[in-house]
Amino acid sequence: MTDYAHTRYCIETAAKINAARDEYQEKWPHHCKSCGGWGGTEYSFDPSPAGISLASGTMTDFEPCENCICEGICPRCGSFAENFEDETSTCSECGWKDGDDGIPHPNECCCYDNSWLDDGWLESAYEDNNGCGLEVD
């Protein structure tokens, strides 16, 4: 197991997100595990062809979940709904509609792997920067 030097911000953020994820799972135990109750997957990409001198830009797309929305199943409560193909559809059981939030995404930790640090490096970096952003628990 890798040893990480987590910042206080990382620890607090992870605790909040994990609590919100636990609350969602408790409230909606039958949510779609494939999409996390979101109804699909959103992704962004740059459609500009490589080698062309166009300004880069980002395009966002949404792919409906094949395990719930495409099967007529509510992504949040798991009940069957006949008309989820329409973007204005609402679940008659829980009120879910397109655009509603699913389970909060996991915390994206940006902390460093401690294995490459030699003894004393982190402490000296902390002192050199007056502790700015390097609070380690």
Residue frames relative to the residue before (quaternion, step in Angstrom):
aa qw qx qy qz dx dy dz
M 1.0000 0.0000 0.0000 0.0000 0.00 0.00 0.00
T 0.4218 -0.7172 0.5024 0.2351 3.55 -0.91 0.96
D 0.3245 -0.7334 0.5710 0.1756 3.54 -1.04 0.85
Y 0.0922 -0.8120 0.5759 0.0226 3.60 -0.67 1.10
A 0.3326 -0.6893 0.6043 0.2215 3.52 -1.21 0.62
H 0.0981 -0.8316 0.5459 0.0285 3.58 0.05 1.28
T 0.4172 -0.6838 0.5390 0.2606 3.54 -1.04 0.81
R 0.6444 -0.5072 0.3918 0.4170 3.56 -1.23 0.37
Y 0.6186 0.5476 -0.3364 0.4520 3.60 1.02 -0.81
C 0.6529 0.5170 -0.3083 0.4597 3.58 0.93 -0.91
I 0.6671 0.5075 -0.2988 0.4563 3.58 0.88 -0.94
E 0.6846 0.4787 -0.2866 0.4690 3.59 0.90 -0.93
T 0.6512 0.5127 -0.3114 0.4649 3.59 0.97 -0.84
A 0.6533 0.5098 -0.3120 0.4646 3.58 0.93 -0.89
A 0.6395 0.5245 -0.3265 0.4576 3.61 0.98 -0.79
K 0.6633 0.4981 -0.3031 0.4691 3.61 0.94 -0.87
I 0.6784 0.4847 -0.2936 0.4676 3.57 0.89 -0.94
N 0.6565 0.5085 -0.3159 0.4590 3.59 0.92 -0.83
A 0.6325 0.5174 -0.3284 0.4737 3.59 1.05 -0.73
A 0.6572 0.4987 -0.3040 0.4764 3.59 1.00 -0.84
R 0.6376 0.5162 -0.3231 0.4717 3.60 1.04 -0.76
D 0.6494 0.5099 -0.3139 0.4688 3.60 0.97 -0.84
E 0.6415 0.5260 -0.3142 0.4616 3.58 1.01 -0.86
Y 0.6505 0.5096 -0.3144 0.4672 3.60 0.95 -0.88
Q 0.6794 0.4947 -0.2940 0.4552 3.58 0.87 -0.94
E 0.6439 0.5063 -0.3246 0.4730 3.57 1.07 -0.67
K 0.6928 0.4758 -0.2733 0.4678 3.58 0.97 -0.87
W 0.7976 0.1670 -0.0569 0.5768 3.59 1.02 -0.83
P 0.0466 -0.8578 0.5113 0.0211 3.63 0.49 1.12
H 0.7161 0.4303 -0.2519 0.4885 3.61 1.19 -0.46
H 0.3123 0.7564 -0.5224 0.2397 3.60 1.17 0.42
C 0.6006 -0.5647 0.4246 0.3742 3.56 -1.24 0.51
K 0.3499 -0.7603 0.5144 0.1870 3.56 -0.70 1.11
S 0.5912 0.5891 -0.3677 0.4101 3.61 1.18 -0.42
C 0.8049 0.2238 -0.1070 0.5391 3.59 0.87 -0.94
G 0.4613 -0.7086 0.4290 0.3179 3.60 1.27 -0.05
G 0.6673 -0.5164 0.3026 0.4432 3.59 1.17 0.51
W 0.5043 0.6596 -0.4160 0.3709 3.59 1.27 0.15
G 0.4712 -0.6788 0.4411 0.3503 3.59 1.16 -0.51
G 0.7937 -0.1279 0.0818 0.5890 3.58 1.25 -0.02
T 0.4910 -0.6419 0.5060 0.3015 3.52 -1.32 -0.30
E 0.2158 -0.7606 0.6010 0.1169 3.55 -0.90 0.97
Y 0.0530 0.7961 -0.6013 0.0432 3.57 -0.96 0.82
S 0.2596 -0.7589 0.5822 0.1335 3.54 -1.21 0.60
F 0.0426 0.7888 -0.6118 0.0408 3.53 -1.14 0.66
D 0.4313 -0.6591 0.5476 0.2824 3.55 -1.30 0.35
P 0.2630 -0.8163 0.4938 0.1439 3.62 -0.37 1.19
S 0.4802 0.6791 -0.4415 0.3367 3.61 1.25 -0.12
P 0.4443 -0.6925 0.4927 0.2834 3.60 -0.82 0.92
A 0.5395 -0.6141 0.4670 0.3373 3.56 -1.08 0.72
G 0.7901 0.3139 -0.2344 0.4715 3.57 -1.04 0.76
I 0.6179 0.5040 -0.3559 0.4873 3.61 1.20 -0.05
S 0.4043 -0.7486 0.4742 0.2265 3.57 -0.89 0.89
L 0.3070 0.7182 -0.5552 0.2859 3.56 0.80 1.02
A 0.5461 -0.5871 0.4673 0.3724 3.54 -1.13 0.54
S 0.4716 -0.6713 0.4830 0.3060 3.54 -0.95 0.81
G 0.0003 0.7794 -0.6261 0.0227 3.51 -1.22 0.56
T 0.3571 -0.7318 0.5383 0.2172 3.53 -1.20 0.30
M 0.1421 -0.7573 0.6336 0.0696 3.52 -1.03 0.87
T 0.1966 -0.7817 0.5834 0.1000 3.57 -0.90 0.90
D 0.0523 -0.7945 0.6049 -0.0089 3.54 -0.93 0.93
F 0.2223 -0.7625 0.5956 0.1199 3.56 -1.21 0.53
E 0.1585 -0.7818 0.6008 0.0523 3.55 -0.77 1.10
P 0.3849 -0.7351 0.5036 0.2405 3.64 -0.53 1.12
C 0.5305 -0.6445 0.4599 0.3029 3.55 -1.10 0.78
E 0.3996 -0.7375 0.5001 0.2152 3.57 -0.79 1.04
N 0.6792 0.5079 -0.2923 0.4420 3.60 1.19 -0.46
C 0.7827 0.2456 -0.1738 0.5449 3.63 1.14 -0.26
I 0.7539 0.3962 -0.2392 0.4662 3.62 0.26 -1.23
C 0.7042 0.4666 -0.2726 0.4605 3.60 0.80 -0.96
E 0.6961 0.4321 -0.2599 0.5111 3.59 1.24 -0.39
G 0.5210 -0.6591 0.4004 0.3659 3.59 1.29 0.05
I 0.5219 0.6098 -0.4144 0.4291 3.57 1.16 0.64
C 0.4856 -0.6624 0.4861 0.2986 3.56 -0.96 0.87
P 0.4258 -0.7278 0.4740 0.2538 3.62 -0.75 0.99
R 0.6882 0.4882 -0.2854 0.4545 3.60 1.14 -0.50
C 0.8288 0.2091 -0.1029 0.5087 3.63 0.68 -1.02
G 0.4688 -0.7160 0.4156 0.3079 3.59 1.24 -0.23
S 0.4923 0.6540 -0.4488 0.3584 3.61 1.21 0.13
F 0.5388 -0.6229 0.4677 0.3209 3.54 -1.24 0.54
A 0.0139 0.7733 -0.6332 0.0301 3.57 -0.97 0.90
E 0.4482 -0.7507 0.4252 0.2342 3.57 -0.67 1.08
N 0.8262 0.2914 -0.1102 0.4693 3.59 0.92 -0.81
F 0.2310 0.7969 -0.5319 0.1696 3.62 0.74 0.91
E 0.4691 0.6711 -0.4559 0.3489 3.60 1.22 0.10
D 0.6546 0.4914 -0.2948 0.4930 3.57 1.19 -0.58
E 0.4815 -0.7046 0.4445 0.2722 3.61 -0.81 1.00
T 0.6710 0.4767 -0.3051 0.4790 3.61 1.21 -0.30
S 0.4131 0.7290 -0.4574 0.2977 3.61 1.27 0.07
T 0.1228 -0.7684 0.6257 0.0544 3.54 -1.17 0.71
C 0.4762 -0.6572 0.5002 0.3019 3.59 -1.00 0.80
S 0.4100 -0.7293 0.4952 0.2342 3.57 -0.81 0.98
E 0.6527 0.5236 -0.3139 0.4487 3.61 1.20 -0.41
C 0.8448 0.1440 -0.0390 0.5138 3.61 0.73 -1.03
G 0.5147 -0.6757 0.3987 0.3457 3.59 1.26 -0.19
W 0.3692 0.7344 -0.4993 0.2739 3.61 1.25 0.12
K 0.0227 0.7684 -0.6394 0.0137 3.53 -1.12 0.80
D 0.6941 -0.4707 0.3421 0.4238 3.54 -1.25 0.42
G 0.7576 0.3348 -0.2770 0.4870 3.57 -0.79 1.05
D 0.5335 0.6135 -0.4173 0.4061 3.59 1.24 -0.20
D 0.5539 -0.6302 0.4408 0.3189 3.54 -1.16 0.65
G 0.2898 -0.7053 0.6182 0.1905 3.50 -1.31 0.55
I 0.7750 -0.2630 0.2253 0.5286 3.55 -1.15 -0.57
P 0.5325 -0.6303 0.4403 0.3539 3.63 -0.89 0.80
H 0.5136 -0.6455 0.4708 0.3127 3.55 -1.03 0.81
P 0.5881 -0.5868 0.4140 0.3722 3.61 -1.08 0.64
N 0.6080 -0.5523 0.4280 0.3771 3.54 -1.24 0.51
E 0.2591 -0.7455 0.5933 0.1583 3.57 -0.97 0.88
C 0.1817 -0.8124 0.5508 0.0608 3.52 -0.09 1.34
C 0.1306 -0.7871 0.6007 0.0504 3.56 -0.91 0.98
C 0.3613 0.7510 -0.4816 0.2711 3.56 1.20 0.42
Y 0.5388 -0.6586 0.4408 0.2856 3.52 -1.25 0.50
D 0.5088 -0.5920 0.5370 0.3199 3.49 -1.26 0.64
N 0.3858 -0.7652 0.4775 0.1941 3.57 -0.65 1.13
S 0.5372 0.6779 -0.4000 0.3029 3.60 1.13 -0.47
W 0.6939 0.4663 -0.2930 0.4639 3.64 1.07 -0.52
L 0.5696 0.6001 -0.3916 0.4025 3.58 1.21 -0.21
D 0.2885 -0.7230 0.5885 0.2184 3.57 -0.97 0.75
D 0.6885 -0.4890 0.3271 0.4241 3.58 -1.18 0.39
G 0.8240 0.2656 -0.2026 0.4576 3.53 -0.96 0.92
W 0.5154 0.6632 -0.4266 0.3354 3.60 1.17 -0.35
L 0.6922 0.4858 -0.2896 0.4484 3.58 0.79 -0.98
E 0.6458 0.5193 -0.3238 0.4566 3.57 0.97 -0.81
S 0.6769 0.4750 -0.3053 0.4722 3.61 0.92 -0.83
A 0.6263 0.5217 -0.3415 0.4679 3.61 1.04 -0.69
Y 0.6213 0.5399 -0.3234 0.4668 3.54 1.06 -0.79
E 0.6857 0.4726 -0.2791 0.4782 3.58 0.90 -0.92
D 0.6522 0.5315 -0.3144 0.4396 3.61 0.98 -0.85
N 0.7540 0.3612 -0.1876 0.5156 3.59 1.09 -0.70
N 0.4602 -0.6968 0.4299 0.3432 3.58 1.25 0.29
G 0.6852 -0.5255 0.2778 0.4209 3.55 1.09 0.70
C 0.4259 0.7242 -0.4625 0.2832 3.60 1.23 0.05
G 0.8735 0.0011 -0.0437 0.4849 3.54 -0.63 1.19
L 0.6917 0.4743 -0.2935 0.4588 3.59 1.17 0.06
E 0.2977 0.7598 -0.5267 0.2379 3.58 1.09 0.59
V 0.0569 -0.8183 0.5715 -0.0231 3.55 -0.55 1.15
D 0.2101 -0.7641 0.5982 0.1190 3.55 -0.96 0.92
